[in-house]
Amino acid sequence: MTTHDINHHLTDKLLMAYSAGALPEAFSLAVATHVSMCDECRARLGAYESLGGAVLERAETVAMAPDSLGATMARIRDGAPVVEPPAPRTRGVLPAPLCDYVGGDLDEVRWRSVGMGVKQAILPTSRDATARLLFIPAGAAVPDHGHRGTELTLVLQGAFVDETARYGPGDIGIADEDLHHMPVADIGADCICLAATDAPLRFRGVIPRLAQPFLRI
């Protein structure tokens, strides 16, 4: 896959927030994984990081408290794991940033069924947002749903189609409270995605709503 095959990219707002370290860990993971697959977004991220560095160089310095270094190191030790800068994607299905969370490639993923052949694996991230891998069999659909917050969905294998567009490998979909959709995996291959959400989904069907607390969707 080349970057020319990617049609859906990250917004400037997300790239700037990632560069500034202002995203929840789950969103940072989704951004880092997409950037590892996409030359265009990787170049745009580099530009924002260079701009941020230039701003810091010109900023006025202020006196710091004597214990500032110790307090900062303590916060780093006690805080959530830091998502490393995007690395080039590996030869497997999962790009390098995801391999670090899974502990390997797809063979290491601990899938859990959510019904209708769809499976998920929730990844260990901080509690302000959730990251999960989704396995959607070819031709299968995710239940019709809306969003209470933001959802980033990055395609790693296969493709899916919803009311907005078709998303193939490397494409990232950005959904907010205005979008109600029912993603359907293309017939050609099983679809594997990385999804990051900062609020529970809003399902229309009764059964998905009943199962939602147990599946942490």
Secondary structure, DSSP 8 states (H G I E B T S, - for coil): --GGG------HHHHHHHHTT-S-HHHHHHHHHHHHH-HHHHHHHHHHHHHHHHHHHHS------TTHHHHHHHHHHHS-----------SSSS-HHHHHHHTSSGGG---EEEETTEEEEEE---TTSEEEEEEE-TT-B---EEESS-EEEEEEES-EE-SS-EE-TT-EEEE-TT--B--EE-SSS-EEEEEEESS-EEESSHHHHHHHHHHT-
